[in-house]
Amino acid sequence: MRLFLCGDVMTGRGIDQALPHSVDPVLHEPFVCDAREYVDLAEKANGPILRPLSFDYIWGDALPELERFGTDLRIINLKTPMTSTETHWPDKEIHYRMHPLNIGCLSTAGINACALANNHVLDWGYEGLSETLRTLDAAHICRAGAGEDVKEAAASAVIDVPDKGRALLFSFGSTASGIPPGWRATSVSPGVNLLDDLSEATASRTANQMRQFQHSGEVLIASIHWGGNWGYEIRREQIAFAHRLIREGIAVIHGHSSHHVKAIEVFDGRLILYGCGDFLTDYEGISGYEI
C-alpha cells in the first residue's frame, strides 16, 4: 500500500479568491482586511495570475508526480473550513475558509481522506464545521478528527484499497499547536478530537483505543496536529509519544503543524513524520519568516 501524506492544505484566503467560487473577501486579521491582498502579493512575486484558476492548477506539478508513483491513498491535513457562513470564531487572529463549491480542488486531486483535528477547522464556528463535514461527505471524501460530538470526532476514516487491504485514519490535535481547549468535542458539543497531553500514558491509551477498531490486516495511521509553526526542533515528548504509538502497533505517524518540513524517523521499521510542513498556502510574496 503506497501512501501520500502531506501537511497543511490551506485553500482559503488568496487561493479561495482565485478559484471559481469565492467567499466574502473580508478578513478579521490584525494586518490584512481583504483576502484579495494575498493574490496581489503573489502576483507581485510571480507575475499575473489568470483567474478563475482551474481546480488542478493549485497543485502545480504534484498531481503528475502522484500518478507517476502510483499512490494508493492520498491523505491531507485540511486546515481550511469549507463554508460560506459569516460568523467567525471570536478572539482569534486568523480565520481560514474556502467556498464549499470549491471542493472540486480536493476531488480533482483524488484526495481520499482529510485529517481535521487542527487549529482552524472551527474558525467559522459550529455552523462552519457542520458545513465542512457535509461538504466532504457529499464529495465522498473520508474525514477524521472533528465531528458533531466526541464519538464522531474520535472515529476513524475507513479507506479501502482494492486488492491491498484497508487503512484506518485517526486524527488527533494537541493544544500545543494552537487549538483552543474549548474546541474539544464532547458528548453534547461539536468539536475536535483533542489529546489530553503528550504523555506516554496518553499514547498508550490512544493506541489501545485505535486498536479496538482494527481488524486483521488493517493499517492504523495516527495523524497528529502538534507543535508550533516555526523552528526545526522536535520536542522530547513528541518523540516519546510517537515511539510509544509505534511500539503499540500503529503503522504510521503523520505529524503536522510546522510550516516547514521537519526530520523524518524510521523507528522499529515504521515511519514517523514529525512535521510535514505546508503543502498549499497563499504565502507567496510574504517574507520575514525565513529560517
C-alpha positions as CSV (number, residue, x, y, z in Angstrom):
1,M,0.0,0.0,0.0
2,R,1.6,3.3,-1.1
3,L,0.5,6.4,0.8
4,F,0.7,10.1,0.0
5,L,0.8,12.0,3.3
6,C,1.2,15.8,3.2
7,G,1.0,18.6,5.7
8,D,-1.3,21.6,5.9
9,V,-3.5,22.3,2.9
10,M,-4.7,25.9,3.3
11,T,-7.0,26.7,0.4
12,G,-8.6,29.8,2.0
13,R,-8.0,33.5,1.6
14,G,-5.9,34.2,-1.5
15,I,-6.4,30.7,-3.0
16,D,-10.1,30.8,-2.5
17,Q,-10.3,34.2,-4.1
18,A,-8.5,32.9,-7.2
19,L,-10.8,29.8,-7.6
20,P,-14.1,29.7,-9.5
21,H,-16.2,30.4,-6.4
22,S,-15.2,32.8,-3.6
23,V,-16.5,33.7,-0.1
24,D,-16.7,37.3,1.0
25,P,-13.1,38.6,1.0
26,V,-13.4,40.5,4.3
27,L,-10.9,39.2,6.8
28,H,-10.6,39.7,10.6
29,E,-6.8,39.7,10.8
30,P,-4.7,42.3,12.6
31,F,-2.9,43.4,9.4
32,V,-4.8,42.3,6.3
33,C,-8.5,43.1,5.9
34,D,-9.2,41.8,2.4
35,A,-8.2,38.3,1.2
36,R,-7.6,39.6,-2.3
37,E,-4.4,41.3,-1.0
38,Y,-2.9,37.8,-0.8
39,V,-3.5,37.3,-4.5
40,D,-1.9,40.8,-5.1
41,L,1.2,39.7,-3.2
42,A,1.6,36.5,-5.1
43,E,1.3,38.4,-8.4
44,K,3.9,40.9,-7.4
45,A,6.3,38.0,-6.6
46,N,5.5,35.7,-9.6
47,G,3.6,37.6,-12.2
48,P,-0.1,37.8,-13.3
49,I,-2.5,35.0,-12.2
50,L,-5.2,34.4,-14.7
51,R,-8.5,34.0,-12.8
52,P,-10.5,31.9,-12.1
53,L,-8.0,29.1,-11.7
54,S,-8.8,25.6,-12.6
55,F,-9.1,23.2,-9.7
56,D,-5.9,21.3,-10.6
57,Y,-3.8,24.4,-11.1
58,I,-3.2,25.0,-7.4
59,W,-1.4,21.6,-7.1
60,G,1.3,22.5,-9.6
61,D,3.4,19.6,-10.6
62,A,2.3,17.4,-7.7
63,L,-0.6,15.6,-9.4
64,P,1.5,14.2,-12.3
65,E,4.1,13.0,-9.7
66,L,1.4,11.3,-7.6
67,E,0.2,9.5,-10.7
68,R,3.8,8.5,-11.7
69,F,4.4,7.0,-8.2
70,G,1.1,5.1,-8.3
71,T,-0.2,6.3,-4.9
72,D,-3.0,4.2,-3.4
73,L,-4.2,6.7,-0.8
74,R,-3.9,10.5,-0.7
75,I,-4.3,11.9,2.8
76,I,-4.0,15.6,3.8
77,N,-4.3,17.8,6.8
78,L,-7.2,20.1,5.7
79,K,-6.6,23.3,7.5
80,T,-9.4,25.2,5.8
81,P,-13.1,25.0,6.7
82,M,-15.4,24.9,3.7
83,T,-18.3,27.3,4.5
84,S,-19.9,30.5,3.5
85,T,-21.2,31.3,7.0
86,E,-20.4,34.8,8.1
87,T,-19.9,34.2,11.9
88,H,-16.2,33.8,12.7
89,W,-14.8,32.5,16.0
90,P,-14.2,35.5,18.3
91,D,-10.8,36.3,19.8
92,K,-8.8,34.5,17.1
93,E,-6.5,36.4,14.8
94,I,-6.6,34.2,11.6
95,H,-9.7,32.7,10.1
96,Y,-9.4,30.4,7.0
97,R,-12.3,29.4,4.9
98,M,-13.0,28.2,1.3
99,H,-16.3,28.3,-0.6
100,P,-17.9,24.9,-0.4
101,L,-18.3,24.9,-4.2
102,N,-14.5,24.8,-4.5
103,I,-14.5,21.3,-3.1
104,G,-13.5,20.3,-6.7
105,C,-9.9,21.2,-5.9
106,L,-9.8,18.2,-3.5
107,S,-11.8,15.9,-5.7
108,T,-9.7,16.7,-8.7
109,A,-6.6,15.8,-6.8
110,G,-8.0,12.5,-5.8
111,I,-7.8,13.2,-2.1
112,N,-9.2,10.1,-0.2
113,A,-9.2,11.4,3.3
114,C,-8.8,14.6,5.4
115,A,-7.4,15.0,8.9
116,L,-9.5,17.7,10.6
117,A,-8.2,17.9,14.2
118,N,-6.3,21.2,13.8
119,N,-6.4,24.8,14.9
120,H,-8.5,26.2,12.0
121,V,-11.4,23.8,11.5
122,L,-13.7,25.8,13.8
123,D,-12.6,29.2,12.6
124,W,-16.2,29.8,11.5
125,G,-17.9,28.3,14.4
126,Y,-20.0,25.2,14.8
127,E,-22.1,26.1,11.7
128,G,-18.9,26.3,9.7
129,L,-17.7,23.0,11.0
130,S,-21.1,21.3,10.1
131,E,-21.0,22.7,6.6
132,T,-17.4,21.4,6.2
133,L,-18.4,17.9,7.3
134,R,-21.4,17.9,4.9
135,T,-19.3,19.1,2.0
136,L,-16.7,16.4,2.5
137,D,-19.4,13.7,2.8
138,A,-21.2,14.9,-0.3
139,A,-17.9,14.7,-2.2
140,H,-17.3,11.1,-0.8
141,I,-14.0,12.2,0.8
142,C,-13.4,10.5,4.1
143,R,-12.6,12.5,7.2
144,A,-11.5,12.1,10.8
145,G,-10.7,14.3,13.8
146,A,-13.8,16.5,14.0
147,G,-17.5,15.9,14.3
148,E,-20.8,16.8,15.8
149,D,-19.9,15.1,19.0
150,V,-16.9,13.3,20.6
151,K,-17.8,9.9,19.2
152,E,-17.8,11.2,15.6
153,A,-14.7,13.3,16.2
154,A,-12.8,10.2,17.5
155,A,-14.0,7.8,14.8
156,S,-11.6,6.7,12.1
157,A,-11.8,7.3,8.4
158,V,-12.0,3.9,6.9
159,I,-10.4,3.7,3.4
160,D,-10.5,0.6,1.3
161,V,-7.7,0.0,-1.2
162,P,-8.8,-2.6,-3.8
163,D,-6.7,-5.8,-3.6
164,K,-4.4,-4.3,-1.0
165,G,-6.5,-4.0,2.2
166,R,-7.8,-1.2,4.3
167,A,-6.4,1.8,6.2
168,L,-7.9,3.4,9.3
169,L,-7.0,7.1,9.7
170,F,-7.4,8.6,13.1
171,S,-6.8,12.4,13.6
172,F,-5.7,14.0,16.8
173,G,-5.0,17.5,17.9
174,S,-2.7,18.9,20.6
175,T,-3.3,22.3,22.3
176,A,0.5,22.9,21.7
177,S,-0.4,23.6,18.0
178,G,-2.7,26.4,19.0
179,I,-6.0,24.5,19.1
180,P,-8.2,26.3,21.7
181,P,-9.1,24.0,24.6
182,G,-12.7,25.0,24.2
183,W,-12.8,23.3,20.8
184,R,-12.7,19.8,22.3
185,A,-15.6,17.7,21.2
186,T,-17.8,16.4,24.0
187,S,-20.9,14.2,24.2
188,V,-23.1,17.2,23.7
189,S,-20.9,19.6,21.7
190,P,-19.2,19.6,18.3
191,G,-15.5,19.9,18.1
192,V,-12.2,18.3,17.5
193,N,-10.6,15.1,18.8
194,L,-8.2,16.7,21.3
195,L,-5.4,14.8,23.1
196,D,-5.2,15.3,26.9
197,D,-1.4,15.7,26.7
198,L,1.6,14.1,25.0
199,S,2.5,11.8,27.8
200,E,3.3,8.1,27.2
201,A,0.3,7.1,29.3
202,T,-1.9,9.1,26.9
203,A,-0.1,7.5,23.9
204,S,-0.8,4.0,25.3
205,R,-4.4,4.8,25.9
206,T,-4.7,6.3,22.4
207,A,-3.1,3.3,20.7
208,N,-5.4,1.0,22.7
209,Q,-8.5,2.9,21.5
210,M,-7.3,2.8,17.9
211,R,-6.7,-1.0,18.0
212,Q,-10.2,-1.6,19.2
213,F,-11.4,-0.7,15.7
214,Q,-8.8,-2.7,13.9
215,H,-9.4,-6.0,12.1
216,S,-6.7,-8.3,10.7
217,G,-4.5,-6.8,8.1
218,E,-5.8,-3.2,8.5
219,V,-3.2,-0.4,8.7
220,L,-3.5,2.1,11.5
221,I,-2.5,5.7,10.8
222,A,-2.2,8.4,13.5
223,S,-2.4,11.9,12.1
224,I,-1.4,14.4,14.8
225,H,-1.5,18.2,14.7
226,W,1.1,19.2,17.2
227,G,3.8,21.8,18.0
228,G,4.4,25.3,16.9
229,N,4.6,26.8,13.4
230,W,8.3,27.8,13.3
231,G,11.6,26.1,14.2
232,Y,13.0,22.7,13.4
233,E,13.2,21.4,17.0
234,I,11.3,18.2,17.7
235,R,10.3,18.2,21.4
236,R,11.2,15.1,23.5
237,E,7.6,14.5,24.4
238,Q,6.7,14.3,20.8
239,I,9.4,11.7,20.2
240,A,8.4,9.6,23.2
241,F,4.7,9.9,22.2
242,A,5.4,8.7,18.6
243,H,7.7,5.9,19.8
244,R,5.0,4.6,22.2
245,L,2.4,4.6,19.4
246,I,4.7,2.6,17.2
247,R,5.6,0.1,19.9
248,E,1.9,-0.5,20.4
249,G,1.0,-1.3,16.8
250,I,0.5,2.0,15.0
251,A,1.9,1.7,11.4
252,V,2.5,5.4,10.5
253,I,2.7,8.7,12.4
254,H,1.6,11.6,10.2
255,G,2.6,14.8,12.1
256,H,1.9,18.3,11.0
257,S,1.6,22.0,12.2
258,S,5.1,23.2,11.4
259,H,5.1,25.5,8.3
260,H,8.3,23.7,7.1
261,V,9.3,20.1,6.8
262,K,10.9,18.6,9.9
263,A,13.1,15.5,10.4
264,I,11.8,12.0,9.4
265,E,12.4,9.0,11.6
266,V,12.1,5.3,10.9
267,F,11.5,3.6,14.3
268,D,11.2,-0.1,14.7
269,G,10.8,-0.2,10.9
270,R,7.9,2.2,10.9
271,L,7.6,5.7,9.6
272,I,7.3,8.8,11.8
273,L,6.7,12.2,10.0
274,Y,7.2,14.8,12.8
275,G,6.3,17.8,10.7
276,C,5.1,17.5,7.1
277,G,5.2,21.3,6.5
278,D,2.8,23.4,4.5
279,F,1.7,21.9,1.2
280,L,-0.7,24.5,-0.1
281,T,-0.7,28.1,1.1
282,D,-1.2,31.7,0.0
283,Y,2.1,32.9,1.4
284,E,3.7,33.8,-1.9
285,G,5.4,37.2,-1.7
286,I,5.4,37.2,2.1
287,S,8.9,37.5,3.7
288,G,10.4,37.8,7.1
289,Y,9.8,34.2,8.3
290,E,12.9,32.6,6.7
291,I,14.8,30.2,9.0
